[in-house]
Amino acid sequence: MVMKDPRRWIMEEIMELYRSRRYEEALELCRREIARAKSPDVKVRLELMRARILLARDRSSELREELEILSSYFEELRDLELRTETGVFLLRYLIRFGKYDEAIEKGKELLEILKDRQINRTHALISMLVGDALLKKGKLGDAEDFLIDAIAAFRRIGEHDGVVSCYNRLAKAMKDVSRFSRALEFLEKAADYAKKHGLDTFLGPLYGNQAVILIKLGHFRRAEELIELAGRSYETHGANSHEKMQLTFTEVFLHLQKHELERAGRGLSEVQKVLVESGDPRAEALFHELVGILKLKKGEAENALHHFRKSLEIGERIAPRSEIVNQAKRWLGEAYLVLGELEKAADCLRESIEISDEMGDGYERAAALRALGHVELKRGNREKAVKVLRRVSDLFESMGNEFEKAVTLLDIAVIAAKNRDSRADTFAAMALRAFELSGSEYWKARAAYALATAYGAQKKYAEAFRELERAEETFSKFGDEEYIARSNELRDQIDAALVAVASKEFNYFFRKDRIERDEVKVKLLLENFVRELDAVSGLIAFSDVPGEIKVEAAYNVDREDLTPILSEFDALMAEGRNVRFSSRGNDLRVRFRTATGNGFLYIKGNGRPLSKEDILGALHFSDLLEYLFRTQPLSRNEGRTVSIVIPSENRYIVTRNPEMLDILAFIEKISDLPLPVLIYGETGTGKELIARYIHRKSRRSSKPFVPVNCANIPTSILESELFGFKKGAFTDAYEDRKGWFEVADGGTIFLDEVAEAGPTVQAKLLRFLEDKIITPLGSRESRKVDVRFLAATNRRLEDEVREGRFREDLYYRLKGVLIELPPLRERRDDIPLLASYFLEKVRTELGI
């Protein structure tokens, strides 16, 4: 464009100084020429150049002044191209400095000016920036409209990177208000679009952004896959230092959530090397926040405080009511809570909740509220604390965040166990199940420990021991000294309690008066007992003289293992006369008395957690050995089957698979919970059997169990089958008929293949789950029914929701409790049992 100012060369000279980074000279020349210029258009071009130089020098205060000057000239500009260029510049930096209302007003004004002109890049850019400003104001609906318009404009002009950028903005907005599934949807659209149009350089950041959301949701396995994909993308297509640093931050966040503290520390050390050079205050604030979290998890609360304060200080310089400030306030509250400074903790957490409300950040609000619950707990307000934590659990559930809901349930379980509340094991079991699905080893161990504590409080010592076995190895692996010490203390309590139970309830392993002296040898007795437990090996030894140990019998023990085992006998003896039982690891060690000294029973486990029968069996077996060693020769022991066959009406669940046994144990805990149960499993995994087992274990077992296969009923009549109909409701309705819900009143209804239900039925199911009211077709009268609701599917409902085939709100209602059944190909240990069972069944039916 030809400039009206005849001294056009001045602009070229300023540009040359700018390119050669001689910023001060360029600024001085701008000042001089602005003072001399008479035309508003020329002045604005010089002011725009000056603003760009100030931006390059990061001189924010002067840049703010420059924006005021440009705004004052804006209305006087007659050149439409210059006015648009100025407007776009102003929009960018009004948003940057938090002047969102002014940015929205100016952006709409520009769009009105351009409405009769052909759609071009400027239209798209302005729509995108107005959308950004609306997002910052929390007006999601309006923002989405502008950003969708921007996407359409960018598509029309073929500017594909603009499309991806808008999708990314929408995703960030949804993430900021905790609408995580919607955020993931936009990020997936952005990634698909980028792949389709060859924008490979966008993929790394998009994968990283998806990973951040998935980490917050506790979907760690998928997050790890996306971080790996992002890393590969950066290796292949290149990445700047900022993008690489952000990906490292994401990895650190993942390690912290999984309690992999050493790996988190290494990642932060890598970031620290490049942080100073980056000059990015946001990155510096995030670095201090993550270091603070690491220190807090390591038990260094004072050190953590220093880093959270630093993060807060940087955040307040950038924007006083920002995401950075909000998170720093919340973590400061968490640190003060650990240090016992409850008033300071409460103040910080309330400020975080206030900022979260302003920003619409449900995730941070719920996290701060959870910490406030712990403040109330430390103040001794147990009932108030539980009430707050239950509310937090509901908040996380409404976000679809099963991981954080499970963390909260874990807190509730611990409080309940200390209060000897009978529901403690239920809360802990639900948390454990969620952590198993997330793939978090550490959190599974924390849940197992809480469950062990709950069982201990309920005097279910064997169950407590089994869960503690699950936790201890993980705590050792992660080096969590606090929980290693807690586990040892709890184990000692359980060991002592088990001995007391065995002594009180069972005096004999067998009827001793039936043992014939000359028929049973110790070695055979030991061999049978090892086989009973499905163990690896066993040994019986005794010592009648201090310092001298004799082996009476050994089964499957290698010679090189003998010395370490006998050393354990010495160690057990050294613990004192009252120590009879020890169960470190998956092995059993029991001491018993002989006529003149002590005996020792050692059983090496096969790696699985020990059961109640294993532990009590070993104690009773040692009673028999004590009797035999004191009085007479030994006798033979008949073995027992280790197969587990659980009747469910006239059907059977046949299994010895550990995962299936865990599921059956879990069912016993949730069988009477007033929550819907969603059973997922491939075809043939026994979903209906599991549903029948839940019914049989519940208080409703004497009432009807009504199975309905949605796949076998045409969609057009499924509604009338479920809810019933009145005579004349439709052509073939010749008489009133009860629906299956009414038939199941007082009992249990089981909807198999629920994913096959159409939209109308889905809507009615949602309504039923909310109020338990049915209205038959053709009737104006409604009635309430009391029904336990179970459903099953062989399709991933989260995928069906994503594809728009299943209602999201119904999905979250259905999975009050989620049970995922392993396919038979992963239950190889069950195949011989099932083959034998069906062979015997056929043989019996045929009379062979």
Rosetta blueprint (number, residue, H / E / L):
1 M L
2 V L
3 M L
4 K L
5 D L
6 P L
7 R L
8 R L
9 W H
10 I H
11 M H
12 E H
13 E H
14 I H
15 M H
16 E H
17 L H
18 Y H
19 R H
20 S L
21 R L
22 R L
23 Y H
24 E H
25 E H
26 A H
27 L H
28 E H
29 L H
30 C H
31 R H
32 R H
33 E H
34 I H
35 A H
36 R H
37 A L
38 K L
39 S L
40 P H
41 D H
42 V H
43 K H
44 V H
45 R H
46 L H
47 E H
48 L H
49 M H
50 R H
51 A H
52 R H
53 I H
54 L H
55 L H
56 A H
57 R L
58 D L
59 R L
60 S H
61 S H
62 E H
63 L H
64 R H
65 E H
66 E H
67 L H
68 E H
69 I H
70 L H
71 S H
72 S H
73 Y H
74 F H
75 E L
76 E L
77 L L
78 R L
79 D L
80 L H
81 E H
82 L H
83 R H
84 T H
85 E H
86 T H
87 G H
88 V H
89 F H
90 L H
91 L H
92 R H
93 Y H
94 L H
95 I H
96 R H
97 F L
98 G L
99 K L
100 Y H
101 D H
102 E H
103 A H
104 I H
105 E H
106 K H
107 G H
108 K H
109 E H
110 L H
111 L H
112 E H
113 I H
114 L L
115 K L
116 D L
117 R L
118 Q L
119 I L
120 N L
121 R H
122 T H
123 H H
124 A H
125 L H
126 I H
127 S H
128 M H
129 L H
130 V H
131 G H
132 D H
133 A H
134 L H
135 L H
136 K H
137 K L
138 G L
139 K L
140 L H
141 G H
142 D H
143 A H
144 E H
145 D H
146 F H
147 L H
148 I H
149 D H
150 A H
151 I H
152 A H
153 A H
154 F H
155 R H
156 R H
157 I H
158 G L
159 E L
160 H H
161 D H
162 G H
163 V H
164 V H
165 S H
166 C H
167 Y H
168 N H
169 R H
170 L H
171 A H
172 K H
173 A H
174 M H
175 K H
176 D H
177 V L
178 S L
179 R L
180 F H
181 S H
182 R H
183 A H
184 L H
185 E H
186 F H
187 L H
188 E H
189 K H
190 A H
191 A H
192 D H
193 Y H
194 A H
195 K H
196 K H
197 H L
198 G L
199 L L
200 D H
201 T H
202 F H
203 L H
204 G H
205 P H
206 L H
207 Y H
208 G H
209 N H
210 Q H
211 A H
212 V H
213 I H
214 L H
215 I H
216 K H
217 L H
218 G L
219 H L
220 F H
221 R H
222 R H
223 A H
224 E H
225 E H
226 L H
227 I H
228 E H
229 L H
230 A H
231 G H
232 R H
233 S H
234 Y H
235 E H
236 T H
237 H H
238 G L
239 A L
240 N L
241 S H
242 H H
243 E H
244 K H
245 M H
246 Q H
247 L H
248 T H
249 F H
250 T H
251 E H
252 V H
253 F H
254 L H
255 H H
256 L H
257 Q H
258 K L
259 H L
260 E L
261 L H
262 E H
263 R H
264 A H
265 G H
266 R H
267 G H
268 L H
269 S H
270 E H
271 V H
272 Q H
273 K H
274 V H
275 L H
276 V H
277 E H
278 S H
279 G L
280 D L
281 P H
282 R H
283 A H
284 E H
285 A H
286 L H
287 F H
288 H H
289 E H
290 L H
291 V H
292 G H
293 I H
294 L H
295 K H
296 L H
297 K H
298 K L
299 G L
300 E L
301 A H
302 E H
303 N H
304 A H
305 L H
306 H H
307 H H
308 F H
309 R H
310 K H
311 S H
312 L H
313 E H
314 I H
315 G H
316 E H
317 R H
318 I H
319 A L
320 P L
321 R L
322 S L
323 E H
324 I H
325 V H
326 N H
327 Q H
328 A H
329 K H
330 R H
331 W H
332 L H
333 G H
334 E H
335 A H
336 Y H
337 L H
338 V H
339 L H
340 G L
341 E L
342 L H
343 E H
344 K H
345 A H
346 A H
347 D H
348 C H
349 L H
350 R H
351 E H
352 S H
353 I H
354 E H
355 I H
356 S H
357 D H
358 E H
359 M H
360 G L
361 D L
362 G H
363 Y H
364 E H
365 R H
366 A H
367 A H
368 A H
369 L H
370 R H
371 A H
372 L H
373 G H
374 H H
375 V H
376 E H
377 L H
378 K H
379 R L
380 G L
381 N L
382 R H
383 E H
384 K H
385 A H
386 V H
387 K H
388 V H
389 L H
390 R H
391 R H
392 V H
393 S H
394 D H
395 L H
396 F H
397 E H
398 S H
399 M L
400 G L
401 N L
402 E H
403 F H
404 E H
405 K H
406 A H
407 V H
408 T H
409 L H
410 L H
411 D H
412 I H
413 A H
414 V H
415 I H
416 A H
417 A H
418 K H
419 N L
420 R L
421 D L
422 S L
423 R L
424 A H
425 D H
426 T H
427 F H
428 A H
429 A H
430 M H
431 A H
432 L H
433 R H
434 A H
435 F H
436 E H
437 L H
438 S H
439 G L
440 S L
441 E H
442 Y H
443 W H
444 K H
445 A H
446 R H
447 A H
448 A H
449 Y H
450 A H
451 L H
452 A H
453 T H
454 A H
455 Y H
456 G H
457 A H
458 Q L
459 K L
460 K L
461 Y H
462 A H
463 E H
464 A H
465 F H
466 R H
467 E H
468 L H
469 E H
470 R H
471 A H
472 E H
473 E H
474 T H
475 F H
476 S H
477 K H
478 F H
479 G L
480 D L
481 E H
482 E H
483 Y H
484 I H
485 A H
486 R H
487 S H
488 N H
489 E H
490 L H
491 R H
492 D H
493 Q H
494 I H
495 D H
496 A H
497 A H
498 L H
499 V H
500 A H
501 V H
502 A H
503 S H
504 K H
505 E H
506 F L
507 N L
508 Y L
509 F L
510 F L
511 R L
512 K H
513 D H
514 R H
515 I L
516 E L
517 R L
518 D L
519 E L
520 V L
521 K L
522 V H
523 K H
524 L H
525 L H
526 L H
527 E H
528 N H
529 F H
530 V H
531 R H
532 E H
533 L L
534 D L
535 A L
536 V L
537 S E
538 G E
539 L E
540 I E
541 A E
542 F E
543 S E
544 D E
545 V E
546 P L
547 G L
548 E E
549 I E
550 K E
551 V E
552 E E
553 A E
554 A E
555 Y E
556 N L
557 V L
558 D L
559 R H
560 E H
561 D H
562 L H
563 T H
564 P H
565 I H
566 L H
567 S H
568 E H
569 F H
570 D H
571 A H
572 L H
573 M H
574 A H
575 E L
576 G L
577 R L
578 N L
579 V L
580 R L
581 F E
582 S E
583 S L
584 R L
585 G L
586 N L
587 D L
588 L E
589 R E
590 V E
591 R E
592 F E
593 R E
594 T L
595 A L
596 T L
597 G L
598 N E
599 G E
600 F E
601 L E
602 Y E
603 I E
604 K E
605 G L
606 N L
607 G L
608 R L
609 P L
610 L L
611 S L
612 K H
613 E H
614 D H
615 I H
616 L H
617 G H
618 A H
619 L H
620 H H
621 F H
622 S H
623 D H
624 L H
625 L H
626 E H
627 Y H
628 L H
629 F H
630 R H
631 T H
632 Q L
633 P L
634 L L
635 S L
636 R L
637 N L
638 E L
639 G L
640 R L
641 T L
642 V L
643 S L
644 I E
645 V E
646 I E
647 P E
648 S E
649 E L
650 N L
651 R E
652 Y E
653 I E
654 V E
655 T E
656 R L
657 N L
658 P H
659 E H
660 M H
661 L H
662 D H
663 I H
664 L H
665 A H
666 F H
667 I H
668 E H
669 K H
670 I H
671 S L
672 D L
673 L L
674 P L
675 L L
676 P L
677 V E
678 L E
679 I E
680 Y E
681 G L
682 E L
683 T L
684 G L
685 T L
686 G L
687 K H
688 E H
689 L H
690 I H
691 A H
692 R H
693 Y H
694 I H
695 H H
696 R H
697 K H
698 S L
699 R L
700 R L
701 S L
702 S L
703 K L
704 P L
705 F E
706 V E
707 P E
708 V E
709 N E
710 C H
711 A H
712 N H
713 I L
714 P L
715 T H
716 S H
717 I H
718 L H
719 E H
720 S H
721 E H
722 L H
723 F H
724 G L
725 F E
726 K L
727 K L
728 G L
729 A L
730 F L
731 T L
732 D L
733 A L
734 Y L
735 E L
736 D L
737 R E
738 K L
739 G L
740 W H
741 F H
742 E H
743 V H
744 A L
745 D L
746 G L
747 G L
748 T E
749 I E
750 F E
751 L E
752 D E
753 E L
754 V H
755 A H
756 E H
757 A L
758 G L
759 P H
760 T H
761 V H
762 Q H
763 A H
764 K H
765 L H
766 L H
767 R H
768 F H
769 L H
770 E H
771 D H
772 K L
773 I E
774 I E
775 T L
776 P L
777 L E
778 G L
779 S L
780 R L
781 E L
782 S L
783 R E
784 K E
785 V L
786 D L
787 V L
788 R E
789 F E
790 L E
791 A E
792 A E
793 T E
794 N L
795 R L
796 R L
797 L H
798 E H
799 D H
800 E H
801 V H
802 R H
803 E L
804 G L
805 R L
806 F L
807 R L
808 E H
809 D H
810 L H
811 Y H
812 Y H
813 R H
814 L H
815 K L
816 G L
817 V E
818 L E
819 I E
820 E E
821 L L
822 P L
823 P L
824 L H
825 R H
826 E H
827 R L
828 R H
829 D H
830 D H
831 I H
832 P H
833 L H
834 L H
835 A H
836 S H
837 Y H
838 F H
839 L H
840 E H
841 K H
842 V H
843 R H
844 T H
845 E H
846 L H
847 G L
848 I L
